[in-house]
Amino acid sequence: MDITAEEVLGEIGSVQEVLDAHDGVVNVLDTAGGNIMISLEGGCVGCSSTPMTAMQIYYSLMKLDKVNDVVFVNGELPDYMRTFIDQKMADEASKGGEII
């Protein structure tokens, strides 16, 4: 069963609170096959914190079994940040889910 846009938005709740305070908007464009396509808009456009916001969203969503990948269509998540989170999650998994 695919994840819904509503479930995606529900999983990023803590990030959404910060975005709301800064007029940031998360648009879930697609969720087909567990591949989540997101656009960060509004106050996120041109904001220097947008890559960190994208990294937090990526980390939250990649923990879900229904999610295969998270793609930011505006390129808000640099490859090095994606690699960092992927390694962090692999390290957590090897330690039985313990947060490092």
Contacts in CASP RR format, 6 or more apart in sequence:
PFRMAT RR
TARGET T0000
AUTHOR 0000-0000-0000
METHOD contacts of the structure
MODEL  1
MDITAEEVLGEIGSVQEVLDAHDGVVNVLDTAGGNIMISLEGGCVGCSST
PMTAMQIYYSLMKLDKVNDVVFVNGELPDYMRTFIDQKMADEASKGGEII
1 66 0 8 1.000
2 31 0 8 1.000
2 32 0 8 1.000
2 33 0 8 1.000
2 34 0 8 1.000
2 66 0 8 1.000
3 31 0 8 1.000
3 34 0 8 1.000
3 36 0 8 1.000
3 64 0 8 1.000
3 66 0 8 1.000
3 67 0 8 1.000
4 31 0 8 1.000
5 28 0 8 1.000
5 31 0 8 1.000
7 66 0 8 1.000
8 28 0 8 1.000
8 31 0 8 1.000
8 36 0 8 1.000
8 38 0 8 1.000
8 61 0 8 1.000
9 16 0 8 1.000
9 26 0 8 1.000
9 28 0 8 1.000
10 16 0 8 1.000
11 60 0 8 1.000
11 61 0 8 1.000
11 64 0 8 1.000
12 26 0 8 1.000
12 56 0 8 1.000
12 57 0 8 1.000
12 60 0 8 1.000
12 61 0 8 1.000
15 26 0 8 1.000
15 53 0 8 1.000
15 56 0 8 1.000
15 57 0 8 1.000
15 60 0 8 1.000
16 26 0 8 1.000
18 53 0 8 1.000
19 25 0 8 1.000
19 26 0 8 1.000
19 43 0 8 1.000
19 44 0 8 1.000
19 53 0 8 1.000
22 43 0 8 1.000
22 44 0 8 1.000
22 47 0 8 1.000
23 42 0 8 1.000
23 43 0 8 1.000
24 40 0 8 1.000
24 41 0 8 1.000
24 42 0 8 1.000
24 43 0 8 1.000
24 44 0 8 1.000
25 40 0 8 1.000
25 41 0 8 1.000
25 42 0 8 1.000
25 43 0 8 1.000
25 44 0 8 1.000
26 38 0 8 1.000
26 39 0 8 1.000
26 40 0 8 1.000
26 41 0 8 1.000
26 57 0 8 1.000
27 38 0 8 1.000
27 39 0 8 1.000
27 40 0 8 1.000
27 41 0 8 1.000
28 36 0 8 1.000
28 37 0 8 1.000
28 38 0 8 1.000
29 37 0 8 1.000
29 38 0 8 1.000
29 39 0 8 1.000
29 73 0 8 1.000
30 36 0 8 1.000
30 37 0 8 1.000
31 37 0 8 1.000
33 68 0 8 1.000
34 66 0 8 1.000
34 67 0 8 1.000
34 68 0 8 1.000
34 69 0 8 1.000
35 68 0 8 1.000
35 69 0 8 1.000
35 70 0 8 1.000
35 71 0 8 1.000
36 61 0 8 1.000
36 67 0 8 1.000
36 69 0 8 1.000
36 70 0 8 1.000
36 71 0 8 1.000
37 71 0 8 1.000
37 73 0 8 1.000
38 57 0 8 1.000
38 70 0 8 1.000
38 71 0 8 1.000
38 72 0 8 1.000
38 73 0 8 1.000
39 72 0 8 1.000
39 73 0 8 1.000
39 74 0 8 1.000
40 50 0 8 1.000
40 53 0 8 1.000
40 54 0 8 1.000
40 72 0 8 1.000
40 74 0 8 1.000
40 76 0 8 1.000
41 74 0 8 1.000
44 50 0 8 1.000
44 53 0 8 1.000
44 76 0 8 1.000
45 74 0 8 1.000
47 53 0 8 1.000
50 76 0 8 1.000
51 76 0 8 1.000
51 77 0 8 1.000
51 78 0 8 1.000
51 81 0 8 1.000
53 76 0 8 1.000
54 72 0 8 1.000
54 75 0 8 1.000
54 76 0 8 1.000
54 77 0 8 1.000
54 81 0 8 1.000
55 77 0 8 1.000
55 81 0 8 1.000
55 84 0 8 1.000
55 85 0 8 1.000
57 70 0 8 1.000
58 70 0 8 1.000
58 72 0 8 1.000
58 77 0 8 1.000
58 81 0 8 1.000
58 82 0 8 1.000
58 85 0 8 1.000
59 85 0 8 1.000
59 88 0 8 1.000
59 89 0 8 1.000
61 67 0 8 1.000
61 70 0 8 1.000
62 70 0 8 1.000
62 85 0 8 1.000
62 86 0 8 1.000
62 89 0 8 1.000
63 89 0 8 1.000
70 77 0 8 1.000
88 100 0 8 1.000
91 100 0 8 1.000
92 98 0 8 1.000
92 99 0 8 1.000
92 100 0 8 1.000
END
